[in-house]
């Protein structure tokens, strides 16, 4: 299936993505949604603290290439011309949260496609290890994700793209039953 064919499909209530031409359904569990809200709130608080800090969104179609349309759990763009149209380019930051049905794609196929499409930074939130794997480029135009971090516990999740943003990794997972 092509990206154009996928986009033409009727919208339904299920989370789904097009990965290498195949429609993949995400079946998240409650921890996924709790973490998505926590990360989204932290990012939105940072955005609201000053002007010109871009825009965050929960799953929104991201056109990667002719056979890949991803819906990251959370994304951030530094500049957005219109929120009423499809994203004109790949976001500046994407966040993928572990779901039993899709984690293998997140850390495998999708990571490679994000890298090849020029994504500046990817956060992979591992709900089992209670960690955040950060993949980023060390400088604009770097050909690969050449910085890799695994953060946990009291370590701070930060980004060079988000000056002043810091979230203790343990706070992402705190008090989840």
Buried (B, 14 or more C-beta within 10 A) or exposed (E): BBBEEBEEEEEEEEBBBBBEEEBBEBEBEEBBEBBBEBBBEBBBEBBEEEEEBBBBBBBBBBBBEEBBBBBBBBBBBBEBEEEEEEBEEBBBBBBBBBBEEBBEBBBEBBBEBBBEBBBBBBBBBBBEEBBBBBBBBEEEEEEEBEBEBEBBEEBEBBBEBBEEBEBBBEEBBEEEE
